[in-house]
Amino acid sequence: MRFDAAWSWVVPLAGAAAVFAFVLLTTPPGFSAISDVIFVPPRGPVADAAAYALGAAASLALIALLVLAAACGLVALFVRRWKQD
């Protein structure tokens, strides 16, 4: 797959960022999980919740990135072939 057009790589990145943000917005520690894991030594149930939230957000964002990249690659391929005809 070739990602020549700007939209073919911007869409997957924006979609993955949106999924990451949505998961952190809907998971109890929220965006404070980032600072809890990075800047504060992780201890106790708050650290466990923060690690869970970041892990869930990152894994779902990665899945969204891969799915959207494949979809955009296929759309770019179809557009390129349609323009050749």
Secondary structure, DSSP 8 states (H G I E B T S, - for coil): ----STHHHHHHHHHHHHHHHHHHHHSTTTTHHHHHHHTS---HHHHHHHHHHHHHHHHHHHHHHHHHHHHHHHHHHHHHHHHH-
